[in-house]
Structure formats: structure tokens, C-alpha cells
Amino acid sequence: MTYDQIGATAGTVWETLDRNGPLTFAALMEEVDAPQSLSFMAIGWLSREEKLRFETADGDYLVSLA
């Protein structure tokens, strides 16, 4: 994995949430359609920048833009 791949996937995560609104973690991962490890890194990147919010939702997490 490169920083460019992680950054590009972070952009995809951001665009997906911007377009669709809050999604469960499972739905977000499906929409982004990237390898799971890459998706986790991208979500972590955005989370570290305080760009995402997380709420528990029926055994999953609801992810939204901050």
C-alpha cells in the first residue's frame, strides 16, 4: 500500500458519505469497494483528521462526516 492509494481511498470514502449521508460501517465498506485493509487505513486517516463521526447502530457503527 502506498500513501497515494490510502489517500485516494480516503477521498472515495469522503465522496461516498457526502453523496449518501451516514452509512453503517458495513454498507460503507461495500460502497467503497476496496480491499478491507485499504478501507480501514482510509477510514483511520479521515478519523485522525477528525473528519468522521461514529455512532453505535445495532451491532455496527454508523459513520458520518463530521
Protein Blocks (a to p, Z undefined) as FASTA:
>chain_A
ZZklmmmmmmmmmmmmmmnopadfklmmmmnopafklmmmmmmmmmmnopaccddeehia
cdddZZ
